[in-house]
């Protein structure tokens, strides 16, 4: 889940950076993208419903929000898993 300006491509995979990342890693990301004017509402609904994506980019959370989400287990640290992903991309 990510957000973008209404003027940006509606599919983040059309952005050069994501095209290059996919070419380099061989990993395709299936984005759910919302324009910045509706993103906060869509993000909050997904969290409230428990319908969470694997990742939320540019989430717009405050430090206080992140602390609360971490304490209640909604978000988890990825340090222990990062090595697996990095090894797979080598």
N, CA, C and O atoms as a CHARMM CRD file, in Angstrom:
* protein
*
  360
    1    1 UNK  N      0.85900  -1.16000   0.00000 PROA 1      0.00000
    2    1 UNK  CA     0.00000   0.00000   0.00000 PROA 1      0.00000
    3    1 UNK  C      0.90800   1.22500   0.00000 PROA 1      0.00000
    4    1 UNK  O      1.85800   1.30900   0.77800 PROA 1      0.00000
    5    2 UNK  N      0.60900   2.15100  -0.86200 PROA 2      0.00000
    6    2 UNK  CA     1.38900   3.37400  -0.94000 PROA 2      0.00000
    7    2 UNK  C      0.50100   4.52000  -1.39500 PROA 2      0.00000
    8    2 UNK  O     -0.65700   4.32600  -1.76600 PROA 2      0.00000
    9    3 UNK  N      1.06600   5.70700  -1.35800 PROA 3      0.00000
   10    3 UNK  CA     0.32500   6.88800  -1.79400 PROA 3      0.00000
   11    3 UNK  C      1.15700   7.67900  -2.78900 PROA 3      0.00000
   12    3 UNK  O      2.38300   7.58200  -2.81900 PROA 3      0.00000
   13    4 UNK  N      0.46600   8.46000  -3.59600 PROA 4      0.00000
   14    4 UNK  CA     1.16800   9.29900  -4.55500 PROA 4      0.00000
   15    4 UNK  C      0.32700  10.52500  -4.86600 PROA 4      0.00000
   16    4 UNK  O     -0.85600  10.60000  -4.53600 PROA 4      0.00000
   17    5 UNK  N      0.96500  11.46000  -5.49600 PROA 5      0.00000
   18    5 UNK  CA     0.28200  12.66200  -5.95500 PROA 5      0.00000
   19    5 UNK  C     -0.72700  12.27000  -7.03100 PROA 5      0.00000
   20    5 UNK  O     -0.50100  11.31800  -7.77700 PROA 5      0.00000
   21    6 UNK  N     -1.83400  12.99700  -7.11200 PROA 6      0.00000
   22    6 UNK  CA    -2.78600  12.71800  -8.19800 PROA 6      0.00000
   23    6 UNK  C     -2.16000  12.86400  -9.58900 PROA 6      0.00000
   24    6 UNK  O     -2.69100  12.33000 -10.56300 PROA 6      0.00000
   25    7 UNK  N     -1.03400  13.58400  -9.69000 PROA 7      0.00000
   26    7 UNK  CA    -0.37300  13.78600 -10.98000 PROA 7      0.00000
   27    7 UNK  C      0.60000  12.66300 -11.33200 PROA 7      0.00000
   28    7 UNK  O      1.03300  12.56200 -12.47900 PROA 7      0.00000
   29    8 UNK  N      0.94500  11.82500 -10.36600 PROA 8      0.00000
   30    8 UNK  CA     1.88500  10.72200 -10.59100 PROA 8      0.00000
   31    8 UNK  C      1.15800   9.55400 -11.25600 PROA 8      0.00000
   32    8 UNK  O     -0.07100   9.48800 -11.22600 PROA 8      0.00000
   33    9 UNK  N      1.91800   8.63300 -11.85500 PROA 9      0.00000
   34    9 UNK  CA     1.27400   7.44300 -12.42700 PROA 9      0.00000
   35    9 UNK  C      0.47400   6.70300 -11.35400 PROA 9      0.00000
   36    9 UNK  O      0.94100   6.56200 -10.22400 PROA 9      0.00000
   37   10 UNK  N     -0.71300   6.23500 -11.69300 PROA 10     0.00000
   38   10 UNK  CA    -1.54700   5.54900 -10.70200 PROA 10     0.00000
   39   10 UNK  C     -0.96700   4.19600 -10.32200 PROA 10     0.00000
   40   10 UNK  O     -1.26500   3.67600  -9.24700 PROA 10     0.00000
   41   11 UNK  N     -0.13900   3.61700 -11.19200 PROA 11     0.00000
   42   11 UNK  CA     0.52600   2.35000 -10.89000 PROA 11     0.00000
   43   11 UNK  C      1.99400   2.63700 -10.59500 PROA 11     0.00000
   44   11 UNK  O      2.74200   3.01300 -11.49700 PROA 11     0.00000
   45   12 UNK  N      2.41600   2.46500  -9.33800 PROA 12     0.00000
   46   12 UNK  CA     3.81600   2.73500  -9.00800 PROA 12     0.00000
   47   12 UNK  C      4.80400   1.93100  -9.85000 PROA 12     0.00000
   48   12 UNK  O      5.94900   2.35400 -10.01000 PROA 12     0.00000
   49   13 UNK  N      4.39300   0.78800 -10.39100 PROA 13     0.00000
   50   13 UNK  CA     5.29200   0.00200 -11.23200 PROA 13     0.00000
   51   13 UNK  C      5.66600   0.72900 -12.51900 PROA 13     0.00000
   52   13 UNK  O      6.57900   0.30300 -13.22600 PROA 13     0.00000
   53   14 UNK  N      4.97600   1.81400 -12.82800 PROA 14     0.00000
   54   14 UNK  CA     5.32300   2.61900 -13.99400 PROA 14     0.00000
   55   14 UNK  C      6.44200   3.61000 -13.68000 PROA 14     0.00000
   56   14 UNK  O      6.97600   4.24600 -14.58900 PROA 14     0.00000
   57   15 UNK  N      6.79800   3.74600 -12.41500 PROA 15     0.00000
   58   15 UNK  CA     7.88000   4.64900 -12.02300 PROA 15     0.00000
   59   15 UNK  C      9.21300   3.96200 -12.29700 PROA 15     0.00000
   60   15 UNK  O      9.37300   2.76700 -12.04900 PROA 15     0.00000
   61   16 UNK  N     10.15900   4.73000 -12.80900 PROA 16     0.00000
   62   16 UNK  CA    11.45400   4.19100 -13.19600 PROA 16     0.00000
   63   16 UNK  C     12.15100   3.46800 -12.04100 PROA 16     0.00000
   64   16 UNK  O     12.75200   2.41500 -12.25300 PROA 16     0.00000
   65   17 UNK  N     12.08300   4.00800 -10.83900 PROA 17     0.00000
   66   17 UNK  CA    12.77900   3.38000  -9.71400 PROA 17     0.00000
   67   17 UNK  C     12.26500   1.96500  -9.45600 PROA 17     0.00000
   68   17 UNK  O     13.05600   1.06100  -9.18600 PROA 17     0.00000
   69   18 UNK  N     10.94500   1.76200  -9.53600 PROA 18     0.00000
   70   18 UNK  CA    10.39800   0.42900  -9.28500 PROA 18     0.00000
   71   18 UNK  C     10.66700  -0.51400 -10.45000 PROA 18     0.00000
   72   18 UNK  O     10.82900  -1.71700 -10.24700 PROA 18     0.00000
   73   19 UNK  N     10.71800   0.01900 -11.67000 PROA 19     0.00000
   74   19 UNK  CA    11.08900  -0.81100 -12.81900 PROA 19     0.00000
   75   19 UNK  C     12.51300  -1.33100 -12.64800 PROA 19     0.00000
   76   19 UNK  O     12.79200  -2.50600 -12.88600 PROA 19     0.00000
   77   20 UNK  N     13.40400  -0.44100 -12.23400 PROA 20     0.00000
   78   20 UNK  CA    14.80600  -0.84900 -12.05800 PROA 20     0.00000
   79   20 UNK  C     14.96100  -1.82000 -10.89700 PROA 20     0.00000
   80   20 UNK  O     15.73200  -2.77600 -10.98800 PROA 20     0.00000
   81   21 UNK  N     14.23600  -1.58500  -9.80700 PROA 21     0.00000
   82   21 UNK  CA    14.30100  -2.51400  -8.67700 PROA 21     0.00000
   83   21 UNK  C     13.83100  -3.90700  -9.08600 PROA 21     0.00000
   84   21 UNK  O     14.42300  -4.91100  -8.69000 PROA 21     0.00000
   85   22 UNK  N     12.76900  -3.96000  -9.87500 PROA 22     0.00000
   86   22 UNK  CA    12.26600  -5.26300 -10.32500 PROA 22     0.00000
   87   22 UNK  C     13.27600  -5.94300 -11.24900 PROA 22     0.00000
   88   22 UNK  O     13.50800  -7.14700 -11.14000 PROA 22     0.00000
   89   23 UNK  N     13.87700  -5.17200 -12.15800 PROA 23     0.00000
   90   23 UNK  CA    14.89400  -5.74300 -13.04700 PROA 23     0.00000
   91   23 UNK  C     16.07800  -6.28000 -12.24500 PROA 23     0.00000
   92   23 UNK  O     16.59600  -7.35800 -12.53700 PROA 23     0.00000
   93   24 UNK  N     16.49700  -5.53000 -11.24600 PROA 24     0.00000
   94   24 UNK  CA    17.68200  -5.89300 -10.45300 PROA 24     0.00000
   95   24 UNK  C     17.42400  -7.09400  -9.54100 PROA 24     0.00000
   96   24 UNK  O     18.29600  -7.94600  -9.37200 PROA 24     0.00000
   97   25 UNK  N     16.22800  -7.16000  -8.95500 PROA 25     0.00000
   98   25 UNK  CA    15.95000  -8.19800  -7.95700 PROA 25     0.00000
   99   25 UNK  C     15.12300  -9.35500  -8.48800 PROA 25     0.00000
  100   25 UNK  O     15.13300 -10.44200  -7.91000 PROA 25     0.00000
  101   26 UNK  N     14.40100  -9.13100  -9.59300 PROA 26     0.00000
  102   26 UNK  CA    13.49300 -10.15700 -10.09100 PROA 26     0.00000
  103   26 UNK  C     12.22400 -10.27400  -9.26600 PROA 26     0.00000
  104   26 UNK  O     11.46500 -11.23100  -9.41800 PROA 26     0.00000
  105   27 UNK  N     11.99400  -9.30700  -8.39500 PROA 27     0.00000
  106   27 UNK  CA    10.82000  -9.33100  -7.51800 PROA 27     0.00000
  107   27 UNK  C      9.80400  -8.31000  -8.01400 PROA 27     0.00000
  108   27 UNK  O     10.11800  -7.12700  -8.14600 PROA 27     0.00000
  109   28 UNK  N      8.59700  -8.76500  -8.28600 PROA 28     0.00000
  110   28 UNK  CA     7.50400  -7.87400  -8.67900 PROA 28     0.00000
  111   28 UNK  C      6.67900  -7.53600  -7.44500 PROA 28     0.00000
  112   28 UNK  O      6.31100  -8.42100  -6.67200 PROA 28     0.00000
  113   29 UNK  N      6.39500  -6.26500  -7.26800 PROA 29     0.00000
  114   29 UNK  CA     5.57500  -5.82100  -6.14300 PROA 29     0.00000
  115   29 UNK  C      4.19700  -5.47000  -6.67100 PROA 29     0.00000
  116   29 UNK  O      4.06300  -4.67700  -7.60200 PROA 29     0.00000
  117   30 UNK  N      3.18500  -6.05700  -6.08000 PROA 30     0.00000
  118   30 UNK  CA     1.80100  -5.77000  -6.45100 PROA 30     0.00000
  119   30 UNK  C      1.31000  -4.63900  -5.54700 PROA 30     0.00000
  120   30 UNK  O      0.85000  -4.87800  -4.43100 PROA 30     0.00000
  121   31 UNK  N      1.41400  -3.40700  -6.04200 PROA 31     0.00000
  122   31 UNK  CA     1.06300  -2.23700  -5.25700 PROA 31     0.00000
  123   31 UNK  C     -0.44000  -2.01000  -5.21400 PROA 31     0.00000
  124   31 UNK  O     -1.14400  -2.26700  -6.19000 PROA 31     0.00000
  125   32 UNK  N     -0.91600  -1.53300  -4.09300 PROA 32     0.00000
  126   32 UNK  CA    -2.22900  -0.91300  -3.99400 PROA 32     0.00000
  127   32 UNK  C     -1.93600   0.54900  -3.72500 PROA 32     0.00000
  128   32 UNK  O     -1.42400   0.89900  -2.66200 PROA 32     0.00000
  129   33 UNK  N     -2.25700   1.39800  -4.67600 PROA 33     0.00000
  130   33 UNK  CA    -1.89000   2.80300  -4.59800 PROA 33     0.00000
  131   33 UNK  C     -3.13100   3.67500  -4.46000 PROA 33     0.00000
  132   33 UNK  O     -4.14200   3.45700  -5.12800 PROA 33     0.00000
  133   34 UNK  N     -3.03400   4.65500  -3.58900 PROA 34     0.00000
  134   34 UNK  CA    -4.10800   5.62900  -3.41300 PROA 34     0.00000
  135   34 UNK  C     -3.51200   7.02000  -3.56200 PROA 34     0.00000
  136   34 UNK  O     -2.34500   7.24100  -3.23800 PROA 34     0.00000
  137   35 UNK  N     -4.30700   7.94600  -4.04800 PROA 35     0.00000
  138   35 UNK  CA    -3.82800   9.31800  -4.10500 PROA 35     0.00000
  139   35 UNK  C     -3.73000   9.86000  -2.68400 PROA 35     0.00000
  140   35 UNK  O     -4.43300   9.41100  -1.77900 PROA 35     0.00000
  141   36 UNK  N     -2.84700  10.83100  -2.51300 PROA 36     0.00000
  142   36 UNK  CA    -2.56400  11.34100  -1.17300 PROA 36     0.00000
  143   36 UNK  C     -3.80000  11.91300  -0.48700 PROA 36     0.00000
  144   36 UNK  O     -3.85600  11.94200   0.74300 PROA 36     0.00000
  145   37 UNK  N     -4.78400  12.36600  -1.24700 PROA 37     0.00000
  146   37 UNK  CA    -5.97600  12.94400  -0.61200 PROA 37     0.00000
  147   37 UNK  C     -6.88400  11.89100   0.02100 PROA 37     0.00000
  148   37 UNK  O     -7.70300  12.23400   0.87500 PROA 37     0.00000
  149   38 UNK  N     -6.76500  10.62200  -0.37100 PROA 38     0.00000
  150   38 UNK  CA    -7.60600   9.57500   0.22500 PROA 38     0.00000
  151   38 UNK  C     -6.80500   8.52400   0.99400 PROA 38     0.00000
  152   38 UNK  O     -7.38100   7.62400   1.60600 PROA 38     0.00000
  153   39 UNK  N     -5.47200   8.64000   0.96200 PROA 39     0.00000
  154   39 UNK  CA    -4.62200   7.59500   1.52600 PROA 39     0.00000
  155   39 UNK  C     -4.84500   7.36500   3.01900 PROA 39     0.00000
  156   39 UNK  O     -4.98500   6.22000   3.44900 PROA 39     0.00000
  157   40 UNK  N     -4.88000   8.42200   3.80700 PROA 40     0.00000
  158   40 UNK  CA    -5.00200   8.25600   5.26400 PROA 40     0.00000
  159   40 UNK  C     -6.26100   7.48700   5.62300 PROA 40     0.00000
  160   40 UNK  O     -6.22300   6.59700   6.47300 PROA 40     0.00000
  161   41 UNK  N     -7.37200   7.81900   4.98800 PROA 41     0.00000
  162   41 UNK  CA    -8.62400   7.11000   5.26500 PROA 41     0.00000
  163   41 UNK  C     -8.51200   5.63300   4.86700 PROA 41     0.00000
  164   41 UNK  O     -8.91700   4.75600   5.63000 PROA 41     0.00000
  165   42 UNK  N     -7.97000   5.35800   3.68700 PROA 42     0.00000
  166   42 UNK  CA    -7.83300   3.97100   3.21500 PROA 42     0.00000
  167   42 UNK  C     -6.88400   3.17900   4.11800 PROA 42     0.00000
  168   42 UNK  O     -7.14700   2.02100   4.44100 PROA 42     0.00000
  169   43 UNK  N     -5.78200   3.81000   4.52000 PROA 43     0.00000
  170   43 UNK  CA    -4.82300   3.15300   5.41500 PROA 43     0.00000
  171   43 UNK  C     -5.47200   2.82800   6.74700 PROA 43     0.00000
  172   43 UNK  O     -5.33500   1.71300   7.25000 PROA 43     0.00000
  173   44 UNK  N     -6.17900   3.79400   7.32400 PROA 44     0.00000
  174   44 UNK  CA    -6.82400   3.58100   8.62200 PROA 44     0.00000
  175   44 UNK  C     -7.88900   2.49300   8.55300 PROA 44     0.00000
  176   44 UNK  O     -8.02600   1.70600   9.48900 PROA 44     0.00000
  177   45 UNK  N     -8.64300   2.43700   7.46300 PROA 45     0.00000
  178   45 UNK  CA    -9.64700   1.38000   7.29800 PROA 45     0.00000
  179   45 UNK  C     -8.99000   0.00600   7.21400 PROA 45     0.00000
  180   45 UNK  O     -9.47100  -0.95600   7.81300 PROA 45     0.00000
  181   46 UNK  N     -7.89300  -0.08200   6.47100 PROA 46     0.00000
  182   46 UNK  CA    -7.19300  -1.36600   6.34700 PROA 46     0.00000
  183   46 UNK  C     -6.67400  -1.83100   7.70300 PROA 46     0.00000
  184   46 UNK  O     -6.77400  -3.01200   8.03500 PROA 46     0.00000
  185   47 UNK  N     -6.12300  -0.91200   8.48400 PROA 47     0.00000
  186   47 UNK  CA    -5.60600  -1.26900   9.81000 PROA 47     0.00000
  187   47 UNK  C     -6.75200  -1.66800  10.73300 PROA 47     0.00000
  188   47 UNK  O     -6.65600  -2.66800  11.44400 PROA 47     0.00000
  189   48 UNK  N     -7.83100  -0.89400  10.72700 PROA 48     0.00000
  190   48 UNK  CA    -8.97200  -1.18000  11.60700 PROA 48     0.00000
  191   48 UNK  C     -9.62100  -2.52000  11.26500 PROA 48     0.00000
  192   48 UNK  O    -10.06400  -3.24100  12.15900 PROA 48     0.00000
  193   49 UNK  N     -9.67800  -2.85600   9.97600 PROA 49     0.00000
  194   49 UNK  CA   -10.29900  -4.11200   9.54000 PROA 49     0.00000
  195   49 UNK  C     -9.35700  -5.30400   9.64300 PROA 49     0.00000
  196   49 UNK  O     -9.78100  -6.44800   9.47800 PROA 49     0.00000
  197   50 UNK  N     -8.08400  -5.04400   9.91500 PROA 50     0.00000
  198   50 UNK  CA    -7.10600  -6.12900   9.94100 PROA 50     0.00000
  199   50 UNK  C     -6.75400  -6.62700   8.55200 PROA 50     0.00000
  200   50 UNK  O     -6.15200  -7.69100   8.40600 PROA 50     0.00000
  201   51 UNK  N     -7.12400  -5.86700   7.53000 PROA 51     0.00000
  202   51 UNK  CA    -6.86600  -6.23200   6.13600 PROA 51     0.00000
  203   51 UNK  C     -5.56300  -5.56800   5.69500 PROA 51     0.00000
  204   51 UNK  O     -5.55600  -4.70800   4.81500 PROA 51     0.00000
  205   52 UNK  N     -4.46500  -5.98300   6.32000 PROA 52     0.00000
  206   52 UNK  CA    -3.19000  -5.30900   6.12400 PROA 52     0.00000
  207   52 UNK  C     -2.40700  -5.87100   4.94700 PROA 52     0.00000
  208   52 UNK  O     -2.39400  -7.08100   4.71700 PROA 52     0.00000
  209   53 UNK  N     -1.75300  -4.98000   4.20100 PROA 53     0.00000
  210   53 UNK  CA    -0.84800  -5.44200   3.15100 PROA 53     0.00000
  211   53 UNK  C      0.46500  -5.90700   3.77400 PROA 53     0.00000
  212   53 UNK  O      0.67000  -5.75900   4.97900 PROA 53     0.00000
  213   54 UNK  N      1.34100  -6.46200   2.96700 PROA 54     0.00000
  214   54 UNK  CA     2.65900  -6.86200   3.46600 PROA 54     0.00000
  215   54 UNK  C      3.49000  -5.66100   3.88100 PROA 54     0.00000
  216   54 UNK  O      4.32700  -5.76400   4.77800 PROA 54     0.00000
  217   55 UNK  N      3.26700  -4.52400   3.23800 PROA 55     0.00000
  218   55 UNK  CA     4.03300  -3.31600   3.56000 PROA 55     0.00000
  219   55 UNK  C      3.20200  -2.08700   3.23600 PROA 55     0.00000
  220   55 UNK  O      2.36400  -2.09800   2.33400 PROA 55     0.00000
  221   56 UNK  N      3.45300  -1.03600   3.98700 PROA 56     0.00000
  222   56 UNK  CA     2.85500   0.26700   3.70800 PROA 56     0.00000
  223   56 UNK  C      4.01300   1.23000   3.51100 PROA 56     0.00000
  224   56 UNK  O      4.78000   1.47600   4.44100 PROA 56     0.00000
  225   57 UNK  N      4.14500   1.77600   2.31100 PROA 57     0.00000
  226   57 UNK  CA     5.20300   2.72200   2.00400 PROA 57     0.00000
  227   57 UNK  C      4.68300   4.13600   2.18600 PROA 57     0.00000
  228   57 UNK  O      3.53000   4.43300   1.87200 PROA 57     0.00000
  229   58 UNK  N      5.53700   4.99800   2.69100 PROA 58     0.00000
  230   58 UNK  CA     5.15900   6.39800   2.88800 PROA 58     0.00000
  231   58 UNK  C      3.85900   6.47800   3.67900 PROA 58     0.00000
  232   58 UNK  O      2.90100   7.13200   3.26600 PROA 58     0.00000
  233   59 UNK  N      3.84500   5.79800   4.82600 PROA 59     0.00000
  234   59 UNK  CA     2.61400   5.61100   5.59200 PROA 59     0.00000
  235   59 UNK  C      2.09400   6.87500   6.25100 PROA 59     0.00000
  236   59 UNK  O      0.89900   6.96800   6.53000 PROA 59     0.00000
  237   60 UNK  N      2.95400   7.85300   6.50900 PROA 60     0.00000
  238   60 UNK  CA     2.50300   9.09700   7.11000 PROA 60     0.00000
  239   60 UNK  C      2.15000   8.98500   8.58100 PROA 60     0.00000
  240   60 UNK  O      1.40000   9.81400   9.09700 PROA 60     0.00000
  241   61 UNK  N      2.67200   7.98000   9.26700 PROA 61     0.00000
  242   61 UNK  CA     2.40600   7.82400  10.69600 PROA 61     0.00000
  243   61 UNK  C      3.33300   8.71200  11.51400 PROA 61     0.00000
  244   61 UNK  O      4.48400   8.93400  11.13700 PROA 61     0.00000
  245   62 UNK  N      2.82900   9.21800  12.63100 PROA 62     0.00000
  246   62 UNK  CA     3.67500   9.95200  13.56900 PROA 62     0.00000
  247   62 UNK  C      4.45700   8.95000  14.41200 PROA 62     0.00000
  248   62 UNK  O      4.14200   7.76000  14.41600 PROA 62     0.00000
  249   63 UNK  N      5.46800   9.42400  15.11700 PROA 63     0.00000
  250   63 UNK  CA     6.22800   8.54100  16.01300 PROA 63     0.00000
  251   63 UNK  C      5.30900   7.91800  17.05700 PROA 63     0.00000
  252   63 UNK  O      5.45600   6.74500  17.39900 PROA 63     0.00000
  253   64 UNK  N      4.36900   8.69800  17.55700 PROA 64     0.00000
  254   64 UNK  CA     3.41500   8.20400  18.56000 PROA 64     0.00000
  255   64 UNK  C      2.56000   7.08000  17.97200 PROA 64     0.00000
  256   64 UNK  O      2.35100   6.05100  18.61500 PROA 64     0.00000
  257   65 UNK  N      2.06900   7.28100  16.74900 PROA 65     0.00000
  258   65 UNK  CA     1.27500   6.24000  16.07700 PROA 65     0.00000
  259   65 UNK  C      2.08800   4.95800  15.91500 PROA 65     0.00000
  260   65 UNK  O      1.59500   3.86400  16.19000 PROA 65     0.00000
  261   66 UNK  N      3.33500   5.09800  15.46600 PROA 66     0.00000
  262   66 UNK  CA     4.18400   3.92200  15.25200 PROA 66     0.00000
  263   66 UNK  C      4.44500   3.17900  16.55200 PROA 66     0.00000
  264   66 UNK  O      4.45600   1.94900  16.57300 PROA 66     0.00000
  265   67 UNK  N      4.65300   3.91800  17.63500 PROA 67     0.00000
  266   67 UNK  CA     4.86300   3.28600  18.93700 PROA 67     0.00000
  267   67 UNK  C      3.63900   2.47500  19.34000 PROA 67     0.00000
  268   67 UNK  O      3.76700   1.32900  19.77100 PROA 67     0.00000
  269   68 UNK  N      2.45800   3.06100  19.20300 PROA 68     0.00000
  270   68 UNK  CA     1.22100   2.34900  19.54600 PROA 68     0.00000
  271   68 UNK  C      1.00900   1.11900  18.66500 PROA 68     0.00000
  272   68 UNK  O      0.63200   0.05900  19.16300 PROA 68     0.00000
  273   69 UNK  N      1.24700   1.25300  17.36500 PROA 69     0.00000
  274   69 UNK  CA     1.06700   0.12700  16.44600 PROA 69     0.00000
  275   69 UNK  C      2.06300  -0.99100  16.73300 PROA 69     0.00000
  276   69 UNK  O      1.73900  -2.16900  16.58600 PROA 69     0.00000
  277   70 UNK  N      3.26500  -0.62500  17.13900 PROA 70     0.00000
  278   70 UNK  CA     4.25500  -1.63200  17.50900 PROA 70     0.00000
  279   70 UNK  C      3.90000  -2.32600  18.80800 PROA 70     0.00000
  280   70 UNK  O      4.06200  -3.54000  18.93400 PROA 70     0.00000
  281   71 UNK  N      3.41500  -1.56000  19.77600 PROA 71     0.00000
  282   71 UNK  CA     3.07200  -2.14200  21.07000 PROA 71     0.00000
  283   71 UNK  C      1.89300  -3.09600  20.97200 PROA 71     0.00000
  284   71 UNK  O      1.84200  -4.09100  21.69600 PROA 71     0.00000
  285   72 UNK  N      0.94200  -2.80800  20.08500 PROA 72     0.00000
  286   72 UNK  CA    -0.21600  -3.71400  19.99000 PROA 72     0.00000
  287   72 UNK  C     -0.01200  -4.83000  18.95900 PROA 72     0.00000
  288   72 UNK  O     -0.91400  -5.63500  18.72800 PROA 72     0.00000
  289   73 UNK  N      1.18000  -4.87700  18.33800 PROA 73     0.00000
  290   73 UNK  CA     1.49500  -5.97000  17.42400 PROA 73     0.00000
  291   73 UNK  C      1.00000  -5.78600  16.00300 PROA 73     0.00000
  292   73 UNK  O      1.12900  -6.69400  15.18200 PROA 73     0.00000
  293   74 UNK  N      0.43300  -4.61700  15.69600 PROA 74     0.00000
  294   74 UNK  CA    -0.03000  -4.36700  14.33400 PROA 74     0.00000
  295   74 UNK  C      1.14500  -4.32600  13.37300 PROA 74     0.00000
  296   74 UNK  O      1.05600  -4.83600  12.25600 PROA 74     0.00000
  297   75 UNK  N      2.24700  -3.72000  13.80200 PROA 75     0.00000
  298   75 UNK  CA     3.46700  -3.73800  13.00100 PROA 75     0.00000
  299   75 UNK  C      4.54300  -4.48300  13.78600 PROA 75     0.00000
  300   75 UNK  O      4.54100  -4.49700  15.01700 PROA 75     0.00000
  301   76 UNK  N      5.44800  -5.09400  13.05600 PROA 76     0.00000
  302   76 UNK  CA     6.49400  -5.89700  13.69800 PROA 76     0.00000
  303   76 UNK  C      7.86000  -5.48700  13.15800 PROA 76     0.00000
  304   76 UNK  O      7.96100  -5.00300  12.03000 PROA 76     0.00000
  305   77 UNK  N      8.90500  -5.67700  13.95300 PROA 77     0.00000
  306   77 UNK  CA    10.25400  -5.38500  13.45800 PROA 77     0.00000
  307   77 UNK  C     10.66300  -6.42800  12.41400 PROA 77     0.00000
  308   77 UNK  O     10.27800  -7.59500  12.49800 PROA 77     0.00000
  309   78 UNK  N     11.43500  -5.99200  11.44800 PROA 78     0.00000
  310   78 UNK  CA    11.83400  -6.89300  10.36300 PROA 78     0.00000
  311   78 UNK  C     13.30300  -7.29600  10.42400 PROA 78     0.00000
  312   78 UNK  O     13.78600  -8.00700   9.54200 PROA 78     0.00000
  313   79 UNK  N     14.01400  -6.85200  11.44800 PROA 79     0.00000
  314   79 UNK  CA    15.44300  -7.12900  11.52200 PROA 79     0.00000
  315   79 UNK  C     15.75400  -8.62000  11.41600 PROA 79     0.00000
  316   79 UNK  O     16.69400  -9.00400  10.72100 PROA 79     0.00000
  317   80 UNK  N     14.98400  -9.45700  12.09100 PROA 80     0.00000
  318   80 UNK  CA    15.25800 -10.89300  12.07700 PROA 80     0.00000
  319   80 UNK  C     15.00300 -11.52500  10.71200 PROA 80     0.00000
  320   80 UNK  O     15.59500 -12.55500  10.38900 PROA 80     0.00000
  321   81 UNK  N     14.14200 -10.93000   9.91900 PROA 81     0.00000
  322   81 UNK  CA    13.79600 -11.48300   8.60900 PROA 81     0.00000
  323   81 UNK  C     14.61200 -10.87900   7.47600 PROA 81     0.00000
  324   81 UNK  O     14.68100 -11.46100   6.39400 PROA 81     0.00000
  325   82 UNK  N     15.22200  -9.74100   7.69900 PROA 82     0.00000
  326   82 UNK  CA    15.91600  -9.03400   6.62500 PROA 82     0.00000
  327   82 UNK  C     17.01000  -9.88600   5.99700 PROA 82     0.00000
  328   82 UNK  O     17.20100  -9.84000   4.78200 PROA 82     0.00000
  329   83 UNK  N     17.72500 -10.65700   6.79300 PROA 83     0.00000
  330   83 UNK  CA    18.79600 -11.49800   6.25500 PROA 83     0.00000
  331   83 UNK  C     18.29700 -12.50600   5.24400 PROA 83     0.00000
  332   83 UNK  O     18.97400 -12.77900   4.25200 PROA 83     0.00000
  333   84 UNK  N     17.12800 -13.05800   5.48100 PROA 84     0.00000
  334   84 UNK  CA    16.53900 -14.02600   4.55300 PROA 84     0.00000
  335   84 UNK  C     16.25200 -13.35100   3.22000 PROA 84     0.00000
  336   84 UNK  O     16.56500 -13.89600   2.16200 PROA 84     0.00000
  337   85 UNK  N     15.65700 -12.16500   3.27200 PROA 85     0.00000
  338   85 UNK  CA    15.32900 -11.45400   2.03600 PROA 85     0.00000
  339   85 UNK  C     16.58400 -11.00900   1.30600 PROA 85     0.00000
  340   85 UNK  O     16.66600 -11.10700   0.08200 PROA 85     0.00000
  341   86 UNK  N     17.55800 -10.52000   2.05700 PROA 86     0.00000
  342   86 UNK  CA    18.78500 -10.06200   1.41200 PROA 86     0.00000
  343   86 UNK  C     19.51900 -11.22000   0.75200 PROA 86     0.00000
  344   86 UNK  O     20.05900 -11.06300  -0.34300 PROA 86     0.00000
  345   87 UNK  N     19.54800 -12.37100   1.39600 PROA 87     0.00000
  346   87 UNK  CA    20.20700 -13.54400   0.82800 PROA 87     0.00000
  347   87 UNK  C     19.49800 -14.00600  -0.44300 PROA 87     0.00000
  348   87 UNK  O     20.14700 -14.42700  -1.40100 PROA 87     0.00000
  349   88 UNK  N     18.18200 -13.92700  -0.45100 PROA 88     0.00000
  350   88 UNK  CA    17.40600 -14.36300  -1.61700 PROA 88     0.00000
  351   88 UNK  C     17.65200 -13.45300  -2.81200 PROA 88     0.00000
  352   88 UNK  O     17.58600 -13.90200  -3.95700 PROA 88     0.00000
  353   89 UNK  N     17.93600 -12.18000  -2.55800 PROA 89     0.00000
  354   89 UNK  CA    18.14900 -11.23000  -3.64300 PROA 89     0.00000
  355   89 UNK  C     19.57000 -11.22000  -4.18100 PROA 89     0.00000
  356   89 UNK  O     19.84700 -10.52600  -5.15900 PROA 89     0.00000
  357   90 UNK  N     20.48000 -11.97400  -3.56800 PROA 90     0.00000
  358   90 UNK  CA    21.88500 -11.96200  -4.01500 PROA 90     0.00000
  359   90 UNK  C     22.07400 -12.75000  -5.28300 PROA 90     0.00000
  360   90 UNK  O     23.19100 -12.84000  -5.79300 PROA 90     0.00000
